[in-house]
Amino acid sequence: MRGKLFFIGTGAFAFGVLWRTFFVISPTFISLVLFFGFLGLAFYLFERRVVVAVLCVTCLMLAAGIVRAAVAPATVPTVFAPLFDQQVSFTGTVVADPDLRQKNQQVVVEVRKGIDSTRILVFAPLYQNFLYGERVTISGILTAPTPFESEGGRVFRYDHFLVKKGIFALLPLAQVSAVAPPHGFLNIVVDTLFSIKHAFVAGLTRALPDPYGQLATGLLTGDQHGLGDSLVTTLALSGLIWVVVLAGYHITLIAEGILWVFAFLPKRVALLVAGAVIAAIVFATGASAPSLRGSVMAAFALFAQGTGRTYDSIRALSATLIIVLLWNPFLLAYDQGFQLSVIVTPALIFGTPLLEMRLLWIKSAMLREIVAISTIAQVAVFPLIWWQTGQLGVWAIPANMFVMSFVPLVILLSVVAGFAGVVAG
């Protein structure tokens, strides 16, 4: 019964987050939901009925989800609103690893005005070098992000895409100058992680010619910007975009590789090392929603392995969903990668064993598993991809069957190539 209540609570919390993301909910309604939740809790203490427990958990978790989404900033602070379309100048802090594009780099700068703060996406020249935690002065015309029409005729909600990152303003053609280097232990640690990533990526591109170097970079870091729009579109249509998204499958392979390398250490020490390395990799690669989901589930698996407890993947997924939404409630509504990740994971957990039972005519157990996983994954994500893009790759299932068996080897060879490039450089 506890397990079912946990799943009900997770669903209610996620629904509350999603509901409040799209609609304004009055405090009166929230108070009413909380009242029924606590009333049910009080009643349950005297008479333990299942229906009362379900009502209590549903109301309390629904209210918690609504409140979490309500307190998350969804619009620019009012003090910054009059500054749009005006020439502005701010001094702020770089709060993310600069995103290098073909024509410029995008730098997220957090600025303050009085007691309010917001994040601005600054478009800066490629020749400038910025560090995490660095203080910079930015100036230019402040603009608001707006939706635009993509090549396929669909409207891309660029404003929603940035809201999930806490960004509410743009500064195109900005003039940026450094004011002070990073200071403080945390900033130095984070900047060191980014520097290690940059050195490794440089080693990859040094060891492997394009587009193979960029593809390996996407495979290991989730960075798709160097692949080009054509290749990214091809990967998406063929159902292979997951290959260049640092998600649960990649993190699982990385964890297994780390445990194999440190097998000579005591078990719990090796598990702690694996957890620390995974956390460092996820943070250094931008902590995208799929990687966060995968890393939290991996942490649960490592904890279970270290303590000798049973790992329940569905409960781990439910707990992970709550943790990630507490961290950022906008991911459920505005992050396609997180949506796909949440849909695919339970589909694979429940659907793969059932389909494998229907594929017993395939004699090879490994091939049978690959066919089942590829089929279930593509069928599960088909409605969402069709709704979001209006496109469907007819070769998605066979393409995944072919590619999946080679991904672990390609990851291993890419890691070797990256280190070789670093040493050679």
N, C-alpha and C positions, 0 to 999 in steps of 0.2 A: 504493500500500500504506500509506503514511503516513497518508493521509486516512482509510482504513478503520480503522487502529489508533486514530486520534484519536476516531472515533465509538464504537468499542468501549470505549475508556477512559472516555469521557463516560458511556456507559450503565452501566458498572460502578461508576463513582463515584456516580451518581445512585441506583443500586440499593442500594449500601452505605449511603448516607445514609437512604434510605427504610426499609431493613431495620432499621438501628439505632434509628430513631425509634420503631418499634413493638415491638421485641424487644430484650431484654438479650443481648448477645453477649460471651462470656467472653474475657478477654485471651489465653487459650491458643489459641483459634481464630484470633484476629487474628494472633498470632505465627506460627501455622502458615501462614496465607495469605501473610504477608510472607516467610516462609522460601521458599515455592514461587516467589514473585515474584522474589526476588533470585537464587534458584537458576536460574530461567529466564533472568534477565538475564546471569548468568555463562556459562551454556551458549550463549546467543545470541552472545556476544562471540567464541566459537570457531567456532560453526557457525550461520550465519544462516538458520534455517528459519522459515517463516511461522507454523507452529503454535506454536513456542517463543515467538515475539514476541507472539502473541495471548495465550498463557498468562501471560507476564510482565506485559503491560499490564493484563490483566484482574485478576490477583491484586493488583498494586500499587495500582491505582486503586480496587478494591473495598475494600482495607484502608484507603486514604486516606479514602474516603467514610464507612466505619464509624467511624474515629477522629474525623473532623470532627464527626459527629453525637454521638459519645460525650462529647466535651469541652464541648459546648454545654450550658449549664444548662437542665434540663428540669423541675426542681422547685424549690420555695422553699428557700433555705439553711436548714439544720437549726436555726440560732440563732434564726430567725424563727418556726419551726413552733409552739413553745409559746405564741406570742402571739395565735394565732387565737381569735376570739370574746372577746377581752379589750380593755379600754380601753387605747389606746396613744397615745404622742406621740413624733413624730420631727421632726428637722430635716433637710431634704434639698434637692435641686436639681431644678428643673423641667427635664425633658430632652426635651420634645416640645411642639409647638404645641398650646395648649389646644383641645379639641374642643367647640365650642358646640352644645348640643342645645336642644330646646324648653323643658325644665324646669330644666336645670342645665348645667354644663360639666364635661368629664372632663379631668383634668390628670394627666399621668404624672410622678411624683416618684420620684427615685432616692434611697434612704436607705442609710445604713451602720450596722452594729452590729459593732464590733470590726473584723476584717479582711474581713468578709462584707458584701455589698451586694445589694439587690434593688430592683425597681421596683414601686411601688404605684399603682394607678389610683384617683385621688381624685375624688370627686363633690363639686363645690363650687358655691356659688350663682353665678348668672349676673352679678350686679352687680359681682363682683370681677374685677380685671384682673391677669393673670399674664403674665410675660415668660419667654422661653427663657433658661435659665441663672440665673434668679432663685433665691435661697435662701429657703425658706419653712418654717414650722413647721406640721405637720399633726397633728390629733388626732381620735380617734373609735374606733369598734369595728372592729377589723381582721377581715376575713372572707376566706374562700377562694372563688375563682370556681368555680362548679359548672355542669354541663350543665342545660339546661331545655328544655321542650317548646315548639316553635314553634306558630304558628296552624295550620299544615298537618298537625300531629300528629307532625312529625319532631323528633328530639332534636337540639338545637343544642349542640355541644360548646364552650361559652363558655370553658372552661378552655384548650382547645387554641387557640382564637382568640386568647387573650391570651398564650399561651406563645410564639407566633411573634414577639411584641413584647417578650418578656423580662419580662412582667408576671405576678406570681404571687400578688398579694394585692389586695384591694379595701378602700376606706375610704369607705363610704356616709355621707351626712349629716355630712361632715367639717367641722371648723373649721380654717380655713386663714388664716395671717397671714404677711405678708412680713417677711423678716429682713434681706436684703441684695439690692441690685440686681445684675444680671448684671455680671460682670467678666471680663477676659481678651479678647484679640483675637477668638478663635474664637466665643465666646458673643455678642459684639457683632455680628459679621458675620452669624451665623445669625439673631439677633433682628432685624437690619435686613432680611434677606430675608423673614422672616415679616411684618414691618410693611409692606413693599411689597405683599405678597400681600393683606394685610387691606385696605390702601387701594384696591387694584385691585378686590377683591370688593365693597367698599362702593360703588365707582364703578359697578360692574355693576348692583347692586341699586338704585342711585339712577337709573340710566338706563333700566332695564327693569323694569316692574312684575312682581310675582309672578303666576304661577309661572315666567315667562320669565327673570327675573333669576336665580332659583335653578337653572333648567335650564342657563343659560349658565355659571353658576359650576361646576356639575358637569361641563360639557363641557370647560372650560379647566383646572380644578383637580382633578377627580375627586372632589370633595366631594358626597356624595349625601344628607347628613343634612337639608338644607333642602328636599328634594323631597317629603318625606312618604312614609310606608310604602306608600300606595295607588299613587302614581305609580311608585315603585321596583319594586313588584311587577308593575305593568303593563309596564314596560320589560323586566323579566326574562322575563315570559311571551311577549312579542313578539320576544324575541331582540335587543333594542336596548339592553341594559344597558351594552354596550361603549361607547355614545355618551357616557356620563357616567363612564367609567373612563379616566384618563390613561394610555394604553398606547402600543404601538408606532406605530399608525396616526396618532394625534394628534401624537406626537413627530416622526414623519417630516414631517408637514405643517408643524409649527413650524420644523423645521430648514430645510426648503425655503424657507419664508417669510423666515427670518433671512438665508439666503444671498442671496435676491433683494434684500432691503433693503440688504445690505452688498456688493452686487456691484461697487461702485466701488473696494473695497479689493483689495489683492493676494490671490490665491486662498487661500494658506495662512493669511493673517491673518483672512480672512472665515471660514474653517473653524474656526480657534481661537475666534473670537467666537461662532460657532454652538454649538460644544461647551461653552463657558463658560456661555452663556445657558441651554442645555438642562439642564446640571448644576444651575444655580441654580433653575430652574423645578421640576425633579424634587425637589430637596431642600426647597424652600419649600412644596411641596404634600404633603409627608409621606413621600416616597420609598417609595410603595407598590410591591409586588412587580411588577405589570405595567409600571409606569413605570420601575422599575430595569431590567427586562429590555429594554424598548424603548430606554432611554437608552444602555445598554451596547452594544446592537447598532448604534445610531445612531453611537456613538463609533467603532466598527470601520469603519462605512461612511465616516465623515468622514476617518478616518485613511487608508483606502484611496484615497479621492479626493484627499487632499492629497499622498500619496506616489506616486500613479500606479500603484498595485497593483490587482489584480483582487479585487473583493469577492465572496466566496463566502458566501452567506446561511446555508447549512447549517452550515458550519464556524463562522461567527460565532455562530449559535444555540447550537452545542455549547459553544464557549468561554464564551458568556454564561451558560449553565446552570451551568457549573463555578464561574464567578466569583460568581454570585448565591448559590449553595449554600454556597460558602466564607464568604460574608458572613452568611447566615442559613440553616442547614440545615433549619429547620422549615417553610420556605415550601412545599416540595414536598409535604408531607403535610397541612398545615393551612391553606393559602391557596388558596381557590377561584380567585381572579383569576389567580394565577401558574399554576395547573394549566391553566386554560383557555387562557392565553397560550402555554404550552409546547405544548399540543395543536394549537392553531389555526395557529401559525406554520409548522411543517413541512407541515401539511395544505395550506395555501395555496401554499407553495413548490412542492410536488410535484403537488398536485391541480388547481390552477387552469389550468396550460397544457394538461393532459390533457382537462379538461372543455371548455375553449375550442375544442379541436379538434372536439368533438362538437356545438358550437353555431355552426358556420360558416353555418348558415341565418339567423342573426341578422346582418344586414348591418352594423349599427353596431358598430365595434370597441369603443367605450367601453361601450355597453350590453351587449355580449357579455362583457366583462371584469367588469362589475358583477354580472351574472347568475351567472357562474362563481364569483366570490369569495363572494357571498352564499350560494350553494348549498353550496359546499365547507365554508365556516365553520360553518354551522348543522348540517350532517351530522356534522362532526367533533366538535362539542361536545355533540351530542344525548345520547350515552350518559352523560356525566358529569353534565350538568344533570338528566337524568331520575333518576339514582341519588341525587343530592344533594337534589333538591327534590321529586321525585315528580310534577312538573308538566311540561307541554309546550304551548307556544304554537303552534297550527297555522298561524298567519299569520307565523311568524318569517322564512321565506325571502322572501315578497313584501314584507314590511315593510322588510327590510334592502335589498332591491333599490331601493325607493323612497327610503329615507332616505340611503343611502350617497352618492349623487351630490350631495346638498345639504350634507353635513357640512363640506367645505372652505369653502364660502361662509358657512355659519353660524359657523364658527370665526372667520373674518375679520371678519364683522360684529360678533361678540361682543367681539373685541379692540378694535375701533373704539368700540363702545358703552362698554366699560370705561374706556378712556382719556378719552372724552368725559365720562363721569360723574365721573372724578377731576378733570378740569379745571373742570367745572361746580361741583364741591364746594369 
